Amino acid sequence: MNDRVVVDPITRIEGHLRIEAQMDGDRIAQAYSSGTMVRGIEIILRGRDPRDAWAFAQRICGVCTLVHGIASVRAVEDALNYEIPKNAQLIRNLMIGAQYVHDHVMHFYHLHALDWVDVVSALSADPAATSALAQSISNYPKSSPGYFADMQKKVKDFVEAGQLGIFAKAYWGHPAYKLPPEANLMAVAHYLEALAWQRDVARLHTIFGGKNPHPHFLVGGVPSPIDLDSDSAINSARLATVQSIITQMREFVDQVYVPDTLAIASFYKDWGAQGEGVGNFLCYGDLPENGIADPSSYLFPRGAILNRDLSTVHEVDLHDDSQIQEFVAHSWYDYEGGKEVGLHPYKGETALNYDGPTPPYDLLDVEKSYSWLKSPRWKGNVMEVGCLSRVLLMYATGHEPTQELVNYTLQTLDVPVEALFSTLGRTAARTLETKIVADNLQVWNDNLIANIKSGDTKTHNETLWDPSTWPRSCKGAGFMEAPRGGLAHWIVIEDGKIDNYQAVVPSTWNAGPRDAIGQAGPYEAALAGHQMVDPEQPVEILRTIHSFDPCIACAVHVTDPDGEELVNVKIR
């Protein structure tokens, strides 16, 4: 057997991803990752006022909500050497941190957990035994037999009505599922619980940014005036609501998310030896204590790790044109200098050249161009970005809370440190990172309130708001660690207008195709060697790709080598 299994689309919600796995018997010999929709925001931004760029760039994704807005305003601020007030930095940290907690919890329960949790199996669980299990791992108050009986009845009603809804058309009963019925019921109950939880915690963005998704931003600070006595500003009541939301976040993370991750992972320890990928990790750094200009104050440190070597952290410079480059050898783009060259984003080009098959098509011609994603490289190396990269950088640089959490997790699961470099490690790292960020939300909020009490209510720096004061030519890099990984926007400004704009997003780093010398991207490398029980139900592919969090939500359907649909899985 030497066929190719196709999973298309595996989406980022706004933008589609296709995976083709070349099989050698029951194992994946090689995999290919194809972005199947062009973005083009860079073209739209040319000639516009740099202060307006965030509003357009933020629409690159409708799920990450704020990350492109933050990267965009930071790019302009970097170009203009524009400092922001302390309150603005703390508010941005609170908004970014809230995005992390919200995004990671939603990803685990609604986009990834069902790769490991068999919903139908939960129907045979004993609610009393489920309650005992839940209470043995957590003090979460909603763990009574009656609570789990009610949740089980909800799922049973779906099944008996023939309308599984959000749980429909999955691989229930697949032999790769290992959880006992009671663990399945506990996870499904928390899946439903998280739906209501996320609606409440999203309010933090509306308090500081006016709305969610796509909250408002402002070059030079934040559009959040502080006046404790005003009904139309950040006042005492709104600050009290922020504190309540932070408390709610931390309780759910500590009492539900972390215990669930450890409980589920204990049944899938073998996945600690699968899905490693390239073994190289990149982090831009983020969440500064003393401002973006002071990397030493970042919660997430900046740096690169090569070949799993945690003893050496390499310096990263986003302005150095020899470090970060994008290649298009297997992408549907052209460069003026040819498809073999690499370009730093300051000199980046967005010249479309689609020479691929006309949809619907059977298979990609992977010897030629096969993706709308470019292939970013750091000093020529393929790099993984995301939660695992950040946790490894914090671990390697001696961040004590991270070291304690990682060591505790390895000991609890009884797996070696090498298990970090895996599908299981990536999923666990996301949970541990959420715990770290949730705890720091309290620190930033305490600092904000203390600063306000000291009499400082400034949230915007108007010094460079007048374009007549800008240099005629300037350029800047705005970076942040989005939940899915290192994100940066590079901007070139000429005569007060955008001359060039390039965004290299986390999914470009992780999902990009092979480069000019044939190096596979992180998704492609991570899938190689996977053994599949049933190629018509490729849960193994989903587990590893979802562990990167490529924003899967809309639909997954699978075709056989002849292009015939085998199964259609929809998550609404």
C-alpha angles and dihedrals in degrees: 000000000000105000133140121240115210125204109185129197110018094166141199084211090248100048131025130245127198124198122197116188118196106214128215102190106307094338132084108245096181136354133206127205119205128185103211102192129061119232106198099174089131090064092049092053098056113115096013131123107272090224089064096047095094093062091057098035092051088065090067084094132019094196105052086053100185110021099089090045091055093046091049098051090045090053091055092043090051092050092051096038087239118172122203129213121265092247090054091052092050092047091050089050090051092050094046092045092049088051090055095051094044094044097046095047091048091047094050098048103030105029107026114017093072088063085069103025122075106213096192091052088061089070090071095049123116106237091210092053089045089053091051090050093049093048091049092061103033146016093228105148095222096072105102123128088246092055093053092043089056092049091048090052091054092055092043091053089053091052096045090049090052089238111110088166109180089016097049129127099006130133098272110168093026109151090234090073110095108169119114115242093259093055089048092052092048091052094046091050090052090047088061092042091054091056091066094037095057092053091059100043093050087073091083089072092051091053095054100025105031097240148016131258103036102013119198124268137186132208106243098028139329132311091237113110114199119222116145092201098047126094091208099052140055098295137167094277093052092047089052089053090051090054091049091051092049090051090050091050094050094048093053093046094048098039103034118010100046096042092046092051093052093044094050094041091056089069094049104048091135088071087068086079099047137073100026099147120187103342092229121112132194130192126177092196129235150177098071123201095199103030135290092280091067109068090177088070096054119119088210107048122223118240150090132258119203129199095356090294104149092177093073127054114189122213118249124208117187092194096054107100091206094060112051116035135157123222129199104189090124098024131097091247135091131216122209089235094050137273094279097064127088123224131204109230093249085066094031122142130208102199111152120218113167111187097153133113123294112252130278093050136155106228139357120248094235093183087071132034113319109162145054087217121090123222112248118199135185110217086336094306126124106238133197116218130191142064096334091052092051095046091048091050091049090046093048094047094052103257098168100207089052093047091050093049095045094047091047091051093049091049094046092051092038093227129136124254088257087071088076089074095065149073089275092046092051092052093046092047090057090055094047091047089053090055091050094048094044091055091049091052086071092051093051092046092050090050092049093052092046091051092050091048089053088061100259110129100152115131104165137049110214095181096108100025091112109081090208087073094054124103113258091241127024141142137199146180120227113195139173140162104253115197088260094048147276111356126182137173120200119201133189114197123198122180092344095308134097109264097173134003128183129177121195106193130195093254089055090057094045104032101036121125129245118300132228093284094046100257110158119231121245095266091047094047094044093058097050112109097019113146113220124207093199121007089201089063103038099185089148091064091048093050095056098039091046090051087069089053099231090178097261114184118115107065147319124206129173130213130195123231089276093056096252117142114245104179137352120213119189127186112193 
